[in-house]
Amino acid sequence: MAVSLVILRVADRFLAVDVAFARSVLMPLPITPVPGSASHVAGVANIDGSITAGLDLGARLGIARTEPEGRLCVIDTAFGSAA
């Protein structure tokens, strides 16, 4: 069985995510900081009319804080849950 992946670059590392979890791939969007949020939460953004948390994967994984370059991948963490 073939698996399709989205490859993400975080700092100097490459990560792979099954495309089933990738809702969309976008150009960087304006992100509004949220006071008091965790250090890996970059803020929130309006994506297709839905307020979505933006995470810094480098900070979350303990690699390094990163600035968006190129495109952003929106991962659906509610994949498989009842809507």
Sequence and secondary structure as in RCSB ss.txt:
>XXXX:A:sequence
MAVSLVILRVADRFLAVDVAFARSVLMPLPITPVPGSASHVAGVANIDGSITAGLDLGARLGIARTEPEGRLCVI
DTAFGSAA
>XXXX:A:secstr
    EEEEEETTEEEEEEGGGEEEEE     B  TT  TTEEEEEEETTEEEEEE HHHHTTS      S EEEE
 TTTTS  
